[in-house]
């Protein structure tokens, strides 16, 4: 079918039966979870994604592994030429029958040149849609505790560019500065870092009082967010003194005076702290979300990758025997082991019903959740989320029982050894392996830069292999001030690598890691005081 790439309800010109479809979508202001549900779905469906420079890697991870991702972010001096190239790519990919997402920061139609791209697609006869995004004009003041409107202080707001096409502050011919100075509401300037002094001066020259409250907000919605407040006459000096950089938003108006009372983000325990997460990309979203809920900035730079051993004859044989009732117990040491086992089970045409009569044990809440998602309620979960606790506490029947442990290739032997000593007939199936990612991975390069600049406050390790690969990729000397480990095995690996753990999670779970991190940060801040 020629129209296979077009979303339901969208028609395509019959003269172009093989034409694709373009989605011009906003990615939001920076926080990965502020992308819209529709934009996220379009990313999952896309064949090609053309994205801006500041798009978070976690947002890009929503794309299908088969999708082609291209960074088309503009660099200094490449604006007009690069924009022409972007339009050419959109048209070429669409004419080749591709589902294309043009992913822009913020909202595509708020100083995002989405209108230019839409007009070019319309002229070329390419079907397209526009998916709005949360613009930083709205998100930045919200995250800084500054309401754009207030019954007594502001009943309107205006959004203005701080930079003209020339790169300079807009002239009087481009913006009516006198009308802005007379405007009875809040002024929001985007792209005003480099022109802040000129913008402030022109507003004052046009008649706006120099004592009007003003704020500059950098990295809005992220854990690295910084806010400088002053009055219009001094905001440029204060922003320069604080080292405020792009991307930033300028807010001018009486509503800025409410910030001290509404600044909700600053009350979070990890506000302003940048945390490095080293879990595999497909396992990082839960802990990244939990850390952001505490106010942290999160850098996801996986120090390990997991690969399911789908072609392992040993694993296939173990799964087939499990389906045939060959084991009394199935023991899963990790969520990945569950996924690997069920990948093989489903490829054989089986599902949860195939394991009827077999008891199941697992380590940790995340592993239990993975089983629940597949219709399996574990028969045994140790109170302490450790392999040692499972090995010592697993109930033993009146005679030796056959038991299958599903774990990583080269996994630690303690679990199987203790179970054998207790009388179980134990077999081990290696279901997946962990490998070290390539050092040239963009996320790892970014993490190295931030670590070397001492801009990362803490790192959380959820396995010994993450510690080992971290030291190989970055070196123990680049470990940040606070190091939190999920359990004693991981902590031992850190100590052996020359990294002193600051805290060990009492419970081996995401919640336990975050709780230990918050307590470690609190203790560190108290020592500084």
C-alpha positions as CSV (number, residue, x, y, z in Angstrom):
1,X,0.0,0.0,0.0
2,X,1.4,3.4,-1.0
3,X,0.0,5.1,2.1
4,X,1.4,2.8,4.7
5,X,3.5,5.5,6.4
6,X,0.6,8.0,6.9
7,X,-1.2,8.2,10.3
8,X,-4.8,7.2,10.4
9,X,-7.1,9.9,9.2
10,X,-4.6,11.7,7.1
11,X,-5.0,11.6,3.3
12,X,-2.2,11.7,0.7
13,X,-2.4,13.1,-2.8
14,X,-3.1,10.3,-5.2
15,X,-0.4,11.7,-7.6
16,X,2.2,10.7,-5.0
17,X,1.2,7.1,-4.0
18,X,4.6,6.4,-2.3
19,X,5.0,9.7,-0.5
20,X,5.8,9.5,3.2
21,X,4.8,11.7,6.0
22,X,6.5,14.4,8.1
23,X,5.8,15.3,11.8
24,X,7.1,18.6,13.0
25,X,7.2,18.1,16.7
26,X,8.2,20.0,19.8
27,X,10.4,18.1,22.3
28,X,9.6,20.5,25.2
29,X,11.9,22.7,27.3
30,X,14.5,20.2,28.3
31,X,13.1,17.8,30.9
32,X,12.6,14.5,29.0
33,X,9.2,13.8,30.6
34,X,7.8,17.1,29.4
35,X,7.5,15.8,25.8
36,X,3.9,15.2,24.8
37,X,2.4,11.7,24.5
38,X,1.8,12.2,20.7
39,X,5.3,13.4,20.1
40,X,6.7,10.3,21.9
41,X,4.5,8.0,19.9
42,X,5.6,9.6,16.6
43,X,9.2,9.0,17.7
44,X,8.5,5.3,18.2
45,X,6.9,5.1,14.8
46,X,9.5,7.1,12.8
47,X,11.9,5.8,10.2
48,X,14.0,9.0,10.3
49,X,14.4,11.6,13.0
50,X,16.1,14.9,12.4
51,X,16.7,16.5,15.7
52,X,18.0,19.8,17.2
53,X,21.3,20.0,19.0
54,X,19.9,20.4,22.5
55,X,17.5,17.5,22.5
56,X,18.1,15.2,25.5
57,X,19.5,11.7,24.7
58,X,16.8,10.2,26.8
59,X,14.1,11.6,24.5
60,X,15.9,10.2,21.5
61,X,16.0,6.8,23.2
62,X,12.2,6.7,22.6
63,X,12.9,6.0,19.0
64,X,12.9,2.6,17.4
65,X,16.3,0.9,17.3
66,X,15.8,0.7,13.6
67,X,15.2,4.4,13.2
68,X,17.8,6.6,11.5
69,X,18.8,9.6,13.8
70,X,20.5,12.7,12.4
71,X,21.7,15.7,14.4
72,X,20.8,18.7,12.3
73,X,21.3,21.3,15.1
74,X,22.6,24.6,13.9
75,X,26.2,25.6,14.8
76,X,27.4,29.3,14.9
77,X,27.5,30.8,11.4
78,X,25.6,27.9,9.7
79,X,22.0,29.1,10.2
80,X,20.7,29.8,6.7
81,X,22.7,27.2,4.9
82,X,21.8,24.5,7.5
83,X,18.1,25.4,7.4
84,X,18.1,24.9,3.6
85,X,19.7,21.5,4.2
86,X,17.2,20.5,6.8
87,X,14.3,21.3,4.4
88,X,16.0,19.3,1.6
89,X,16.3,16.3,3.9
90,X,12.7,16.5,5.0
91,X,11.5,16.5,1.4
92,X,13.9,13.9,0.2
93,X,13.1,11.4,3.0
94,X,9.4,12.0,2.6
95,X,9.5,11.4,-1.2
96,X,11.3,8.2,-0.4
97,X,8.3,7.0,1.5
98,X,9.7,7.5,5.0
99,X,7.9,8.5,8.2
100,X,10.0,11.5,9.3
101,X,10.0,13.4,12.6
102,X,11.5,16.8,12.7
103,X,12.2,17.2,16.4
104,X,12.7,20.7,17.8
105,X,13.3,22.0,21.2
106,X,10.4,23.7,22.9
107,X,7.5,24.4,20.5
108,X,8.1,24.2,16.8
109,X,6.1,27.4,16.1
110,X,7.6,29.6,18.8
111,X,10.8,30.9,17.3
112,X,11.5,27.4,16.0
113,X,11.3,28.0,12.3
114,X,8.6,25.4,12.1
115,X,6.5,27.7,9.9
116,X,9.3,27.9,7.3
117,X,9.6,24.1,7.2
118,X,5.8,23.7,7.0
119,X,5.5,26.1,4.1
120,X,8.3,24.3,2.3
121,X,6.6,20.9,2.8
122,X,3.3,22.4,1.6
123,X,4.8,23.7,-1.5
124,X,6.5,20.3,-2.2
125,X,3.2,18.5,-1.8
126,X,4.4,16.6,1.3
127,X,1.7,15.7,3.9
128,X,2.7,16.8,7.3
129,X,1.4,17.6,10.8
130,X,2.5,19.9,13.6
131,X,2.7,18.5,17.2
132,X,2.9,21.3,19.7
133,X,5.5,21.2,22.5
134,X,5.9,22.9,25.8
135,X,7.7,26.1,25.1
136,X,10.4,27.4,27.5
137,X,8.5,30.7,27.5
138,X,5.9,28.9,29.7
139,X,8.1,26.3,31.4
140,X,11.0,28.4,32.5
141,X,9.0,30.8,34.7
142,X,6.9,27.9,36.0
143,X,10.0,26.0,37.2
144,X,11.5,29.1,38.6
145,X,8.4,29.9,40.7
146,X,7.4,32.9,38.6
147,X,3.7,33.0,37.5
148,X,3.3,34.8,34.1
149,X,-0.1,36.1,35.2
150,X,-1.6,37.2,38.5
151,X,-4.9,38.9,39.1
152,X,-3.3,41.9,40.8
153,X,0.0,42.0,39.0
154,X,-0.3,40.9,35.4
155,X,-3.3,40.0,33.3
156,X,-1.4,39.3,30.1
157,X,2.0,38.3,28.9
158,X,4.0,38.7,25.7
159,X,6.7,36.5,24.2
160,X,9.5,38.3,22.3
161,X,12.7,37.3,20.6
162,X,15.8,38.8,22.1
163,X,17.8,38.2,18.9
164,X,17.0,39.3,15.3
165,X,18.0,37.4,12.2
166,X,21.3,39.4,12.2
167,X,22.2,38.0,15.7
168,X,21.8,41.5,17.3
169,X,19.0,42.7,19.5
170,X,15.9,43.6,17.4
171,X,15.8,47.2,16.2
172,X,12.9,49.6,16.6
173,X,11.8,48.7,13.1
174,X,11.6,45.1,14.1
175,X,10.0,45.5,17.6
176,X,7.9,48.3,18.9
177,X,9.9,48.9,22.1
178,X,7.7,51.8,23.2
179,X,4.6,49.6,23.1
180,X,6.4,46.9,25.1
181,X,7.4,49.4,27.7
182,X,3.7,50.4,28.0
183,X,2.5,46.8,28.0
184,X,0.5,46.1,31.2
185,X,1.7,42.6,31.7
186,X,4.8,40.3,31.8
187,X,7.5,40.3,29.1
188,X,9.2,37.0,28.2
189,X,12.3,37.2,26.0
190,X,13.8,34.1,24.4
191,X,17.4,34.0,23.1
192,X,18.4,37.1,25.0
193,X,21.6,36.1,26.7
194,X,24.0,37.7,24.2
195,X,21.8,40.8,23.8
196,X,20.6,41.2,27.4
197,X,22.4,44.5,28.0
198,X,20.9,46.0,24.8
199,X,17.4,44.6,25.4
200,X,17.4,46.0,29.0
201,X,18.6,49.4,27.8
202,X,16.1,49.7,25.0
203,X,13.2,48.9,27.4
204,X,14.4,51.5,29.9
205,X,14.9,54.1,27.0
206,X,11.4,53.3,25.8
207,X,10.0,54.2,29.3
208,X,9.9,51.0,31.4
209,X,11.1,51.7,34.9
210,X,14.7,50.5,35.6
211,X,13.4,49.2,39.0
212,X,11.0,46.7,37.3
213,X,11.7,43.2,38.7
214,X,13.6,40.9,36.2
215,X,14.9,37.3,36.2
216,X,17.2,35.3,34.0
217,X,16.6,31.5,34.0
218,X,19.2,29.1,32.6
219,X,18.6,25.4,31.7
220,X,14.9,25.7,32.6
221,X,13.3,22.5,34.0
222,X,16.6,20.7,34.3
223,X,18.5,19.8,37.5
224,X,21.2,22.3,36.4
225,X,18.6,25.2,36.3
226,X,19.9,28.5,37.6
227,X,18.0,31.7,38.3
228,X,19.3,35.2,38.8
229,X,16.9,37.9,39.9
230,X,17.4,41.7,40.0
231,X,15.8,44.7,38.5
232,X,15.8,45.7,34.9
233,X,18.6,48.2,35.4
234,X,21.0,45.6,36.9
235,X,19.9,42.3,35.5
236,X,22.6,42.3,32.7
237,X,25.4,42.9,35.2
238,X,24.0,40.2,37.7
239,X,23.6,37.6,34.9
240,X,27.2,38.3,33.7
241,X,28.5,38.1,37.2
242,X,26.7,34.7,37.7
243,X,28.0,33.3,34.4
244,X,24.5,32.8,33.0
245,X,24.7,31.1,29.6
246,X,22.4,30.0,26.8
247,X,19.8,28.6,26.8
248,X,18.2,31.1,29.1
249,X,14.9,33.0,29.3
250,X,14.5,36.7,30.5
251,X,11.3,37.5,32.5
252,X,10.5,41.2,33.1
253,X,7.5,42.2,35.3
254,X,6.1,42.6,38.8
255,X,5.3,38.8,38.9
256,X,9.1,38.2,39.4
257,X,8.7,39.5,43.0
258,X,6.6,36.4,43.8
259,X,9.4,34.0,43.2
260,X,10.6,33.8,46.8
261,X,7.2,32.5,47.9
262,X,6.5,30.1,45.0
263,X,9.9,28.7,44.2
264,X,8.9,25.1,44.6
265,X,11.7,23.4,42.7
266,X,14.4,24.7,45.1
267,X,12.8,22.8,48.0
268,X,13.6,19.4,46.6
269,X,16.4,17.5,48.3
270,X,18.5,17.0,45.2
271,X,17.9,20.4,43.6
272,X,20.9,21.7,41.7
273,X,22.7,18.4,41.9
274,X,23.8,16.5,38.8
275,X,23.7,12.8,39.1
276,X,25.4,10.2,36.8
277,X,23.4,7.1,36.1
278,X,25.4,4.2,34.7
279,X,22.7,1.6,34.2
280,X,22.0,0.3,30.7
281,X,19.9,2.7,28.7
282,X,16.9,0.5,28.7
283,X,17.0,0.2,32.5
284,X,17.7,3.9,33.3
285,X,14.3,5.5,32.9
286,X,12.9,4.4,36.3
287,X,15.8,5.7,38.4
288,X,16.2,8.8,36.2
289,X,12.6,9.7,36.8
290,X,12.9,9.1,40.5
291,X,16.0,11.3,40.7
292,X,14.3,14.1,38.8
293,X,11.4,13.9,41.1
294,X,13.9,14.8,43.8
295,X,15.1,17.8,41.8
296,X,18.3,16.3,40.4
297,X,19.7,16.8,37.0
298,X,20.4,13.4,35.5
299,X,23.1,12.3,33.1
300,X,22.5,8.9,31.7
301,X,25.8,7.4,30.4
302,X,25.5,3.6,30.5
303,X,28.8,1.9,31.5
304,X,27.3,-1.5,30.4
305,X,25.1,-2.9,27.7
306,X,23.0,-6.0,28.0
307,X,22.7,-8.5,25.2
308,X,20.2,-11.4,25.4
309,X,21.7,-14.7,24.3
310,X,18.9,-15.5,21.9
311,X,20.9,-18.1,20.0
312,X,22.2,-20.0,23.0
313,X,21.4,-23.7,22.6
314,X,21.9,-24.1,26.4
315,X,19.3,-21.5,27.2
316,X,16.8,-22.9,24.6
317,X,17.3,-26.3,26.1
318,X,16.7,-25.0,29.6
319,X,13.5,-23.2,28.5
320,X,12.2,-26.2,26.7
321,X,12.8,-28.4,29.8
322,X,11.1,-25.8,32.0
323,X,8.0,-25.9,29.8
324,X,8.0,-29.7,30.2
325,X,8.0,-29.4,33.9
326,X,11.6,-30.4,34.3
327,X,12.3,-28.0,37.2
328,X,10.7,-27.6,40.6
329,X,11.9,-24.0,40.8
330,X,12.9,-21.2,38.4
331,X,15.1,-18.6,40.0
332,X,15.6,-15.2,38.4
333,X,18.5,-13.1,39.6
334,X,17.6,-10.0,37.6
335,X,14.9,-8.3,35.4
336,X,17.1,-8.9,32.3
337,X,17.1,-12.6,33.1
338,X,13.3,-12.6,33.1
339,X,13.2,-10.8,29.8
340,X,15.7,-13.2,28.2
341,X,13.9,-16.3,29.5
342,X,10.5,-15.1,28.2
343,X,12.0,-14.0,24.9
344,X,13.0,-17.6,24.2
345,X,9.8,-18.9,25.7
346,X,7.7,-16.8,23.3
347,X,9.8,-17.8,20.3
348,X,9.0,-21.4,21.1
349,X,5.3,-20.5,21.2
350,X,4.9,-20.6,24.9
351,X,3.7,-18.1,27.6
352,X,3.1,-18.0,31.3
353,X,0.7,-20.9,31.1
354,X,3.5,-23.1,29.9
355,X,5.1,-22.9,33.4
356,X,2.0,-24.1,35.3
357,X,3.1,-26.1,38.4
358,X,6.6,-24.7,38.5
359,X,7.5,-22.5,41.5
360,X,9.3,-19.2,40.8
361,X,11.7,-17.2,43.0
362,X,13.4,-13.9,42.3
363,X,15.7,-11.3,43.8
364,X,14.4,-7.8,44.2
365,X,11.3,-5.8,43.5
366,X,12.2,-4.9,39.9
367,X,12.6,-8.6,39.0
368,X,9.3,-9.4,40.7
369,X,7.6,-6.6,38.6
370,X,9.1,-8.0,35.4
371,X,7.5,-11.4,36.3
372,X,4.2,-9.8,37.2
373,X,4.1,-8.1,33.8
374,X,4.3,-11.5,32.2
375,X,1.5,-13.0,34.3
376,X,3.8,-14.7,36.9
377,X,3.4,-14.0,40.6
378,X,6.7,-15.1,42.4
379,X,6.3,-17.8,45.0
380,X,9.3,-16.5,46.9
381,X,11.0,-13.1,47.3
382,X,13.6,-12.8,50.1
383,X,13.0,-10.0,52.5
384,X,16.5,-8.7,51.8
385,X,17.0,-8.1,48.1
386,X,20.2,-10.1,47.8
387,X,21.2,-13.3,46.1
388,X,22.7,-14.5,49.4
389,X,19.3,-14.0,51.2
390,X,17.5,-15.9,48.4
391,X,20.0,-18.8,48.6
392,X,19.8,-19.1,52.4
393,X,16.0,-18.5,52.8
394,X,14.5,-20.4,49.8
395,X,12.2,-23.0,51.3
396,X,13.5,-26.6,50.7
397,X,11.0,-29.4,50.1
398,X,11.1,-32.9,51.8
399,X,13.4,-34.1,49.1
400,X,16.0,-32.6,46.7
401,X,14.3,-30.4,44.2
402,X,15.5,-29.5,40.7
403,X,16.2,-25.8,40.3
404,X,17.1,-23.6,37.4
405,X,18.9,-20.3,37.9
406,X,18.6,-17.8,35.1
407,X,21.5,-15.3,35.3
408,X,24.1,-13.4,33.3
409,X,27.0,-15.0,31.5
410,X,29.9,-15.2,33.9
411,X,27.6,-14.4,36.9
412,X,28.9,-14.8,40.4
413,X,28.7,-18.5,41.6
414,X,27.7,-17.8,45.2
415,X,23.9,-18.3,44.6
416,X,24.3,-21.7,43.0
417,X,27.0,-22.9,45.4
418,X,24.9,-22.2,48.5
419,X,21.8,-23.8,47.0
420,X,23.7,-26.9,46.1
421,X,25.1,-27.1,49.7
422,X,21.5,-26.9,51.0
423,X,20.5,-30.0,48.9
424,X,19.0,-28.5,45.7
425,X,19.8,-30.1,42.4
426,X,20.9,-26.8,40.6
427,X,21.4,-26.0,37.0
428,X,22.5,-22.6,35.7
429,X,21.3,-21.1,32.4
430,X,23.3,-18.1,31.1
431,X,20.6,-15.9,29.5
432,X,22.4,-12.7,28.7
433,X,25.7,-11.0,28.9
434,X,26.9,-7.5,29.9
435,X,29.3,-5.8,27.6
436,X,31.2,-2.5,27.8
437,X,29.9,0.2,25.4
438,X,32.3,1.9,23.0
439,X,34.1,4.8,24.5
440,X,33.2,7.1,21.6
441,X,29.5,6.8,22.5
442,X,28.2,10.4,22.6
443,X,26.7,10.0,26.1
444,X,30.0,8.7,27.5
445,X,31.9,11.5,26.0
446,X,29.6,14.0,27.5
447,X,29.9,12.3,30.9
448,X,33.7,12.3,30.7
449,X,33.7,16.0,30.0
450,X,31.4,16.8,33.0
451,X,33.3,14.5,35.3
452,X,36.6,16.1,34.4
453,X,35.1,19.5,35.0
454,X,33.8,18.3,38.3
455,X,30.2,19.2,37.4
456,X,28.8,15.8,38.4
457,X,28.0,15.7,42.1
458,X,27.2,12.0,42.5
459,X,27.1,8.6,40.7
460,X,24.9,5.6,41.5
461,X,26.0,2.1,40.7
462,X,23.4,-0.7,40.5
463,X,25.9,-3.6,39.8
464,X,29.5,-4.6,40.2
465,X,29.9,-4.7,36.4
466,X,28.8,-1.0,36.2
467,X,31.6,-0.1,38.7
468,X,34.2,-2.1,36.8
469,X,33.3,-0.6,33.4
470,X,33.1,2.9,34.9
471,X,36.7,2.6,36.1
472,X,37.8,1.3,32.7
473,X,36.0,4.0,30.7
474,X,36.7,7.0,33.0
475,X,39.2,6.0,35.7
476,X,38.6,5.9,39.4
477,X,40.1,9.3,39.8
478,X,37.1,10.9,38.0
479,X,34.6,9.5,40.5
480,X,32.5,12.3,41.8
481,X,32.3,13.3,45.6
482,X,29.4,11.0,46.4
483,X,29.2,7.4,45.3
484,X,26.1,5.3,46.1
485,X,26.0,1.5,45.6
486,X,22.9,-0.7,45.5
487,X,24.4,-3.4,47.8
488,X,27.5,-4.8,49.5
489,X,28.7,-6.7,46.4
490,X,28.6,-3.5,44.3
491,X,30.3,-1.6,47.2
492,X,33.0,-4.2,47.4
493,X,33.7,-3.8,43.7
494,X,33.9,-0.1,44.1
495,X,36.4,-0.4,47.0
496,X,38.5,-2.8,45.0
497,X,38.5,-0.3,42.1
498,X,39.8,2.5,44.3
499,X,36.4,4.2,44.7
500,X,35.2,4.8,48.2
501,X,31.4,4.3,48.5
502,X,29.6,7.1,50.3
503,X,26.5,5.0,51.0
504,X,25.0,1.6,50.4
505,X,21.3,1.2,49.8
506,X,19.5,-0.6,52.6
507,X,17.1,-2.1,50.0
508,X,18.4,-3.2,46.7
509,X,16.0,-1.3,44.6
510,X,15.6,2.0,42.8
511,X,13.8,3.4,45.8
512,X,16.6,2.2,48.1
513,X,19.3,3.8,45.9
514,X,17.5,7.1,45.8
515,X,16.9,7.1,49.5
516,X,20.6,6.3,50.2
517,X,21.6,9.1,47.8
518,X,19.4,11.7,49.4
519,X,20.8,10.8,52.9
520,X,24.4,10.9,51.6
521,X,23.8,14.4,50.1
522,X,22.2,15.6,53.3
523,X,25.1,14.4,55.3
524,X,27.6,16.0,53.0
525,X,25.8,19.3,53.2
526,X,25.7,19.2,56.9
527,X,29.5,18.6,57.1
528,X,30.0,21.6,54.9
529,X,27.9,23.8,57.2
